Amino acid sequence: MPTTKEIFEKINDSLSSDPAKAAGINAVYQFNLTGEDEGVYQVVLRPDGAYAVEGQPESSNCTLEMAASDFKDMVEGKLNGTAAFMSGKLKVNGDMGLALRLQTVLQSYTA
């Protein structure tokens, strides 16, 4: 299984090679991941460019907090984002509408 950092590097590579997958979304998502392989990462989606980065260089529109292991399951399609939220595995601060759109974006990059 890839590390959290490797997953975000892959997301960054995918955003760089095919930014159209994030078309129509203008947002900064922050991931506060806890537990084993923890870290803070951002996925920045903008019309003029999109990328993923470790750390928090920008202020976020939507912050997601969850265990790194649950994040990996969500990215791999083993854990539905809505189910994670309803069960308390995922906490969302900020724009819920953006959070709902994120699952589609993440899966398109990691497929």
LINZISUL-V811255 format. One record per pair of residues at least 24 apart in sequence whose ideal C-beta (glycine too) atoms are under 10 Angstrom apart, sorted by the first residue. I is the first residue (numbers start at 1). J is the second residue. If there is no record, write none. Layout:
BEGIN
i=I j=J
i=I j=J
END
This chain:
BEGIN
i=1 j=37
i=1 j=69
i=1 j=72
i=1 j=73
i=1 j=76
i=2 j=37
i=2 j=72
i=2 j=75
i=2 j=76
i=2 j=110
i=3 j=36
i=3 j=37
i=3 j=39
i=3 j=68
i=3 j=72
i=4 j=31
i=4 j=33
i=4 j=35
i=4 j=36
i=4 j=37
i=4 j=38
i=4 j=39
i=4 j=41
i=4 j=54
i=4 j=68
i=4 j=69
i=4 j=71
i=4 j=72
i=4 j=75
i=5 j=37
i=5 j=39
i=5 j=41
i=5 j=54
i=6 j=37
i=7 j=31
i=7 j=33
i=7 j=37
i=7 j=41
i=7 j=52
i=7 j=68
i=7 j=71
i=7 j=72
i=7 j=75
i=7 j=76
i=7 j=106
i=7 j=109
i=7 j=110
i=8 j=33
i=8 j=39
i=8 j=41
i=8 j=42
i=8 j=43
i=8 j=51
i=8 j=52
i=8 j=53
i=8 j=54
i=8 j=71
i=8 j=75
i=8 j=109
i=9 j=41
i=9 j=52
i=9 j=53
i=9 j=54
i=10 j=52
i=10 j=75
i=10 j=109
i=10 j=110
i=11 j=41
i=11 j=43
i=11 j=50
i=11 j=51
i=11 j=52
i=11 j=53
i=11 j=75
i=11 j=105
i=11 j=106
i=11 j=108
i=11 j=109
i=11 j=110
i=12 j=41
i=12 j=43
i=12 j=44
i=12 j=50
i=12 j=51
i=12 j=52
i=12 j=53
i=12 j=54
i=12 j=109
i=13 j=51
i=13 j=52
i=13 j=109
i=14 j=50
i=14 j=52
i=14 j=105
i=14 j=106
i=14 j=108
i=14 j=109
i=14 j=110
i=14 j=111
i=15 j=43
i=15 j=44
i=15 j=45
i=15 j=49
i=15 j=50
i=15 j=51
i=15 j=52
i=15 j=105
i=15 j=109
i=16 j=49
i=16 j=50
i=16 j=51
i=16 j=52
i=17 j=109
i=18 j=50
i=18 j=108
i=18 j=109
i=19 j=45
i=19 j=46
i=19 j=47
i=19 j=48
i=19 j=49
i=19 j=50
i=19 j=51
i=20 j=50
i=21 j=45
i=21 j=50
i=21 j=104
i=21 j=105
i=21 j=108
i=21 j=109
i=22 j=46
i=22 j=47
i=22 j=49
i=22 j=50
i=22 j=101
i=22 j=104
i=22 j=105
i=22 j=108
i=22 j=109
i=23 j=47
i=23 j=50
i=24 j=101
i=25 j=50
i=25 j=61
i=25 j=98
i=25 j=101
i=25 j=102
i=25 j=104
i=25 j=105
i=26 j=50
i=26 j=61
i=26 j=98
i=27 j=60
i=27 j=61
i=27 j=62
i=27 j=94
i=27 j=95
i=27 j=97
i=27 j=98
i=27 j=99
i=27 j=101
i=27 j=102
i=27 j=105
i=28 j=56
i=28 j=57
i=28 j=58
i=28 j=59
i=28 j=60
i=28 j=61
i=28 j=62
i=28 j=63
i=28 j=94
i=28 j=98
i=29 j=60
i=29 j=61
i=29 j=62
i=29 j=63
i=29 j=64
i=29 j=94
i=29 j=95
i=29 j=98
i=29 j=99
i=29 j=101
i=29 j=102
i=29 j=105
i=29 j=106
i=30 j=55
i=30 j=56
i=30 j=58
i=30 j=59
i=30 j=60
i=30 j=61
i=30 j=62
i=30 j=63
i=30 j=64
i=30 j=65
i=30 j=93
i=30 j=94
i=31 j=56
i=31 j=60
i=31 j=62
i=31 j=63
i=31 j=64
i=31 j=65
i=31 j=66
i=31 j=68
i=31 j=71
i=31 j=102
i=32 j=56
i=32 j=60
i=32 j=63
i=32 j=64
i=32 j=65
i=32 j=66
i=32 j=91
i=32 j=93
i=33 j=64
i=33 j=65
i=33 j=66
i=33 j=67
i=33 j=68
i=33 j=69
i=33 j=70
i=33 j=71
i=33 j=72
i=34 j=65
i=34 j=66
i=34 j=67
i=34 j=68
i=34 j=69
i=34 j=70
i=34 j=71
i=35 j=66
i=35 j=67
i=35 j=68
i=35 j=69
i=35 j=70
i=35 j=71
i=36 j=67
i=36 j=68
i=36 j=69
i=37 j=67
i=37 j=68
i=37 j=69
i=37 j=71
i=37 j=72
i=38 j=67
i=38 j=68
i=38 j=71
i=39 j=68
i=39 j=71
i=41 j=71
i=43 j=102
i=43 j=105
i=43 j=106
i=43 j=109
i=45 j=98
i=45 j=101
i=45 j=102
i=45 j=105
i=50 j=105
i=50 j=109
i=52 j=109
i=60 j=93
i=60 j=94
i=60 j=95
i=60 j=98
i=61 j=94
i=61 j=95
i=61 j=97
i=61 j=98
i=61 j=99
i=62 j=92
i=62 j=93
i=62 j=94
i=62 j=95
i=62 j=96
i=62 j=97
i=62 j=98
i=62 j=99
i=62 j=100
i=62 j=101
i=62 j=102
i=63 j=91
i=63 j=92
i=63 j=93
i=63 j=94
i=63 j=95
i=63 j=99
i=64 j=90
i=64 j=91
i=64 j=92
i=64 j=93
i=64 j=94
i=64 j=98
i=64 j=99
i=64 j=102
i=65 j=89
i=65 j=90
i=65 j=91
i=65 j=92
i=65 j=93
i=66 j=90
i=66 j=91
i=66 j=92
i=71 j=106
i=72 j=110
i=74 j=102
i=74 j=103
i=74 j=106
i=74 j=107
i=74 j=110
i=75 j=103
i=75 j=106
i=75 j=107
i=75 j=109
i=75 j=110
i=75 j=111
i=76 j=106
i=76 j=107
i=76 j=110
i=76 j=111
i=77 j=103
i=77 j=106
i=77 j=107
i=77 j=110
i=77 j=111
i=79 j=103
i=81 j=106
i=81 j=107
END
